[in-house]
């Protein structure tokens, strides 16, 4: 009954519903105090938006793109829970309200961390909330994720010109889109029941009976998974950064590369960052 109520209450197409989800989440993070009851009150509305996107997006897109879009909407739900409810992210502190830094209390903050003027405009506060919702790595803040790669490993201080950055990211987004679209356009194999038979899932107890065709399929499937995942993450970040920087919504420094150099991924620690 609840699911029927939700599905009947949201008639917007998934893109508009997703933008509404972002708008409401950004407003709650940027315009409210950490202790405001509006923050938990907004959670059911944001969750309903995610439910609407996930349950209807397959009607508007192919399965691969539908799953990507639905997963993105859910990821922003988790981002809202983290920022608004768990970390108490807010404009006054420009970050965490409860924990400013490891081993450091609010009383010991330096002058550079002083509170900005509370009379700041609504637009500035909303912009802070919007940027925070997109800033999964919190670049250029005291809460920045560790090991974020620079634009150039030879010159860590290098920042590319705006026009070059937008052009490069646009081309990267187009290339990743092409890879994902080609992968999603392929029809499933006619003998998929044989190729993906649960009986051939075990490997070590079937070492003597694994055929060359099966080994080739495993290698291709694994490679396809990593190429798809890389294209998804790289393409999404490239498209978002090209739009944000191109329209002047954020700076180039806010969009450092999603991945470091492949030549550095020679051990498990470097591979995962």
C-alpha positions as CSV (number, residue, x, y, z in Angstrom):
1,X,0.0,0.0,0.0
2,X,2.8,2.4,0.9
3,X,4.6,1.7,-2.3
4,X,1.5,2.3,-4.3
5,X,1.0,5.6,-2.5
6,X,4.5,6.7,-3.3
7,X,4.3,5.6,-7.0
8,X,1.0,7.5,-7.3
9,X,2.4,10.6,-5.6
10,X,5.3,11.2,-8.0
11,X,4.5,11.8,-11.6
12,X,7.7,13.6,-12.6
13,X,10.1,11.8,-14.9
14,X,13.2,10.4,-13.2
15,X,15.6,13.3,-14.2
16,X,13.2,15.9,-12.7
17,X,12.7,13.8,-9.6
18,X,16.4,13.4,-9.2
19,X,16.9,17.2,-9.5
20,X,14.2,17.7,-6.9
21,X,15.9,15.3,-4.6
22,X,19.2,17.2,-5.0
23,X,17.4,20.6,-4.5
24,X,15.7,19.5,-1.3
25,X,18.9,17.8,0.1
26,X,21.1,20.8,-0.7
27,X,18.6,23.2,0.9
28,X,18.5,21.1,4.1
29,X,22.3,20.9,4.4
30,X,22.9,24.5,3.5
31,X,20.0,26.4,5.1
32,X,19.4,24.6,8.3
33,X,21.2,24.2,11.6
34,X,22.8,20.9,12.5
35,X,20.1,20.4,15.3
36,X,17.2,21.4,13.1
37,X,14.3,18.9,13.0
38,X,13.9,19.8,9.3
39,X,16.8,17.5,8.5
40,X,15.3,14.2,9.7
41,X,11.9,15.4,8.5
42,X,13.3,15.7,4.9
43,X,14.7,12.2,4.9
44,X,11.3,10.5,4.0
45,X,10.8,12.9,1.2
46,X,14.3,12.3,-0.2
47,X,13.8,8.5,0.2
48,X,10.5,8.7,-1.7
49,X,12.3,10.5,-4.5
50,X,14.9,7.7,-4.7
51,X,12.1,5.1,-4.7
52,X,10.3,6.9,-7.5
53,X,13.5,7.1,-9.6
54,X,14.5,3.5,-9.0
55,X,10.9,2.1,-9.7
56,X,10.3,4.2,-12.9
57,X,13.6,4.8,-14.6
58,X,13.4,1.5,-16.4
59,X,10.5,2.9,-18.3
60,X,12.6,5.7,-19.7
61,X,16.0,4.1,-20.4
62,X,17.7,0.9,-21.3
63,X,18.4,-1.5,-18.4
64,X,22.1,-0.5,-18.1
65,X,21.4,3.2,-18.0
66,X,18.4,2.7,-15.7
67,X,20.6,0.8,-13.2
68,X,23.3,3.5,-13.3
69,X,20.8,6.3,-12.8
70,X,19.0,4.5,-10.0
71,X,22.3,3.7,-8.2
72,X,23.3,7.4,-8.5
73,X,20.1,8.5,-6.9
74,X,20.6,6.1,-4.1
75,X,24.2,7.2,-3.6
76,X,23.0,10.8,-3.1
77,X,20.6,9.5,-0.5
78,X,23.5,8.1,1.4
79,X,25.4,11.3,1.0
80,X,22.5,13.2,2.5
81,X,22.3,10.9,5.5
82,X,26.0,11.3,6.0
83,X,26.1,15.1,5.7
84,X,22.8,16.1,7.3
85,X,22.3,13.5,10.0
86,X,25.5,11.7,10.9
87,X,28.2,14.4,10.4
88,X,25.9,17.4,11.0
89,X,27.5,19.2,8.0
90,X,26.6,22.9,8.0
91,X,27.4,26.3,6.5
92,X,28.5,28.0,9.8
93,X,31.3,25.5,10.3
94,X,31.8,24.9,6.6
95,X,32.0,21.3,7.4
96,X,31.5,19.0,10.4
97,X,29.7,20.4,13.4
98,X,30.7,17.7,15.9
99,X,34.2,16.7,14.8
100,X,36.4,19.4,13.3
101,X,39.6,17.4,13.0
102,X,41.1,14.3,14.6
103,X,42.2,15.1,18.2
104,X,41.1,18.7,17.9
105,X,38.1,20.4,19.7
106,X,36.0,23.3,18.7
107,X,37.8,25.5,21.2
108,X,41.2,24.9,19.7
109,X,40.3,25.8,16.2
110,X,42.7,28.3,14.5
111,X,41.7,31.8,13.4
112,X,41.5,30.5,9.8
113,X,38.7,28.2,10.8
114,X,36.6,31.0,12.4
115,X,32.9,31.1,11.7
116,X,31.8,33.1,8.7
117,X,29.1,35.8,9.1
118,X,25.7,34.3,9.9
119,X,24.0,37.0,7.8
120,X,25.2,35.3,4.6
121,X,22.7,35.2,1.9
122,X,20.3,32.3,1.3
123,X,22.0,31.8,-2.1
124,X,25.4,31.4,-0.6
125,X,24.1,28.9,1.9
126,X,22.2,26.9,-0.7
127,X,25.3,26.9,-3.0
128,X,27.3,25.5,0.0
129,X,24.7,22.7,0.4
130,X,24.7,22.0,-3.4
131,X,28.5,21.8,-3.5
132,X,28.6,19.7,-0.4
133,X,26.2,17.2,-1.9
134,X,28.4,16.7,-4.9
135,X,31.7,16.8,-3.0
136,X,32.1,13.2,-2.1
137,X,35.9,13.8,-1.5
138,X,35.5,17.3,0.0
139,X,38.5,18.7,-1.9
140,X,40.3,21.8,-0.7
141,X,38.9,21.5,2.8
142,X,40.2,20.3,6.1
143,X,38.1,17.2,5.6
144,X,39.6,16.2,2.2
145,X,39.8,12.5,1.5
146,X,43.4,11.1,1.6
147,X,45.4,10.4,-1.5
148,X,43.4,12.4,-4.0
149,X,45.6,12.5,-7.1
150,X,46.9,15.9,-8.4
151,X,46.4,17.1,-12.0
152,X,50.0,16.3,-12.7
153,X,52.3,13.9,-10.9
154,X,55.3,15.7,-12.2
155,X,54.1,19.1,-10.8
156,X,51.6,18.6,-8.0
157,X,50.8,22.3,-7.9
158,X,49.8,22.4,-11.6
159,X,46.2,23.5,-12.4
160,X,45.1,23.3,-16.0
161,X,43.5,26.3,-17.8
162,X,39.7,26.4,-17.6
163,X,39.2,26.0,-21.3
164,X,41.6,23.1,-21.6
165,X,40.1,21.4,-18.6
166,X,36.5,21.6,-20.0
167,X,37.6,20.4,-23.4
168,X,39.5,17.4,-22.0
169,X,36.7,16.4,-19.6
170,X,34.1,16.7,-22.3
171,X,36.1,14.4,-24.6
172,X,36.6,12.0,-21.7
173,X,32.9,11.9,-20.9
174,X,32.0,11.3,-24.6
175,X,34.5,8.5,-24.8
176,X,33.2,6.8,-21.6
177,X,29.6,7.2,-22.8
178,X,30.4,5.5,-26.1
179,X,32.0,2.6,-24.2
180,X,29.1,2.2,-21.9
181,X,26.5,2.6,-24.7
182,X,28.3,0.0,-26.9
183,X,28.5,-2.4,-24.0
184,X,24.8,-2.0,-23.2
185,X,23.7,-2.3,-26.8
186,X,25.1,-5.8,-27.2
187,X,22.3,-8.4,-27.2
188,X,22.7,-11.3,-24.7
189,X,24.3,-14.5,-26.1
190,X,21.9,-17.1,-27.3
191,X,23.5,-19.8,-25.2
192,X,23.6,-17.7,-22.0
193,X,22.1,-20.6,-20.1
194,X,25.2,-22.7,-20.9
195,X,27.8,-19.9,-20.6
196,X,26.6,-18.8,-17.2
197,X,25.5,-22.1,-15.8
198,X,25.8,-22.2,-12.0
199,X,27.5,-25.5,-12.2
200,X,30.6,-24.0,-13.8
201,X,31.0,-21.2,-11.2
202,X,33.4,-23.2,-9.0
203,X,37.0,-22.9,-10.2
204,X,39.5,-24.7,-7.9
205,X,37.7,-28.0,-7.7
206,X,37.3,-28.0,-11.5
207,X,40.8,-27.1,-12.5
208,X,41.2,-30.2,-14.6
209,X,38.0,-29.8,-16.5
210,X,38.0,-26.0,-17.3
211,X,38.0,-25.6,-21.0
212,X,39.8,-22.9,-23.1
213,X,36.5,-21.3,-24.0
214,X,35.4,-21.1,-20.4
215,X,38.8,-19.5,-19.4
216,X,38.5,-17.0,-22.2
217,X,35.0,-16.1,-21.1
218,X,36.1,-15.6,-17.5
219,X,38.9,-13.3,-18.7
220,X,36.7,-11.3,-21.0
221,X,33.9,-11.0,-18.3
222,X,36.4,-9.8,-15.7
223,X,38.0,-7.3,-18.1
224,X,34.5,-6.1,-19.2
225,X,33.5,-5.5,-15.6
226,X,36.5,-3.3,-14.8
227,X,36.3,-1.4,-18.1
228,X,32.6,-0.7,-17.4
229,X,33.2,0.3,-13.8
230,X,36.1,2.6,-14.8
231,X,34.0,4.2,-17.7
232,X,31.1,4.7,-15.3
233,X,33.1,6.5,-12.6
234,X,35.4,8.3,-14.9
235,X,32.6,9.4,-17.3
236,X,30.3,10.5,-14.6
237,X,32.9,12.6,-13.0
238,X,34.1,14.0,-16.3
239,X,30.6,15.0,-17.4
240,X,29.8,16.6,-14.0
241,X,33.1,18.5,-13.9
242,X,32.8,19.8,-17.5
243,X,29.3,21.2,-16.8
244,X,30.1,22.7,-13.4
245,X,33.4,24.4,-14.6
246,X,32.0,25.3,-18.0
247,X,29.1,27.1,-16.6
248,X,31.1,28.7,-13.8
249,X,29.4,26.8,-11.0
250,X,32.7,25.7,-9.5
251,X,36.5,26.0,-10.0
252,X,38.9,23.7,-11.7
253,X,40.6,23.0,-8.4
254,X,37.3,21.4,-7.2
255,X,37.6,18.7,-9.8
256,X,40.8,16.9,-9.4
257,X,41.2,13.5,-11.3
258,X,39.0,10.7,-10.3
259,X,41.9,8.2,-10.6
260,X,45.7,8.4,-10.3
261,X,48.2,7.0,-12.7
262,X,47.8,3.3,-13.6
263,X,51.5,2.9,-13.3
264,X,51.2,3.5,-9.6
265,X,48.7,0.6,-9.1
266,X,51.4,-2.0,-8.6
267,X,50.2,-3.1,-5.1
268,X,46.9,-3.4,-3.3
269,X,47.3,-0.2,-1.3
270,X,48.0,2.0,-4.3
271,X,45.3,0.2,-6.4
272,X,42.5,1.1,-3.9
273,X,44.1,4.6,-3.0
